[in-house]
Amino acid sequence: MTELPVVTQPGLGVTTTTVTTITQTGGDWSTGLFDFCSDKTVCLVGTMCPACLELNLSHQYGECLCLPLLPGSTFALRVGIREKYKIRGSVCEDWTAVYCCWPFAVCQMVRELKTRIKSQIFQVSTAIESS
């Protein structure tokens, strides 16, 4: 008598998890470069300690907190945010914003991430199949 190979293992079943993310993309920056008072907290921190706000920005974007210490990091963050969310603009505009209006650019990027992250919808569903 021959034994058949085991095709499925006995147990509680198979768990499948699906994560769906819907992210708003495209268009312009949600706030203008000089709309710094549209968010009072960002405005206050950006006025008192823009370097602290940039550390927060780096953390929100998922980078190391030491990133703002590197030369050109604010420019890289701005280009990264613009590319990730498909915001209209150019590298030249990013450079001008960062190097001519640094505190305003940092405030704008923080406001943008707040808006974009708030607009994400996460749906997690779990299905259990038992044999």
Helices and strands as residue ranges (DSSP letters): E 14-22, G 36-38, H 40-48, H 50-60, G 67-69, H 73-84, H 91-100, H 102-118, E 121-129
